[in-house]
């Protein structure tokens, strides 16, 4: 058994897709409407867990409190610079004593996203 996807209800689907395509390099696998809802599934195309984003006009959205998503990257410095260039207010790059480096940035709905390099 494996985790297929994680779903977030969002305020603006286009803005959310643009954020995740830019900051995590995920791509839209499929996008469609179901009634008044608009949905998009994003992944890295390698069969890993997908992120599903749903926009329902006037519906409840997830506000991202108390959790974060972690994405592994080998381009930490360029991604940090890109986040700063896009005025996403990234945290400083942190270097704990576990052989990793990371920073945080918030998506359009306030979900904390961590980009982390695993060198150990």
HELIX and SHEET records of a PDB file:
HELIX    1   1 UNK A   13  UNK A   23  1                                  11    
HELIX    2   2 UNK A   76  UNK A   85  1                                  10    
SHEET    1   A 4 UNK A   5  UNK A   9  0                                        
SHEET    2   A 4 UNK A  50  UNK A  56  1                                        
SHEET    3   A 4 UNK A  37  UNK A  43 -1                                        
SHEET    4   A 4 UNK A  27  UNK A  34 -1                                        
SHEET    1   B 3 UNK A  68  UNK A  72  0                                        
SHEET    2   B 3 UNK A 112  UNK A 118  1                                        
SHEET    3   B 3 UNK A 100  UNK A 106 -1                                        
END                                                                             
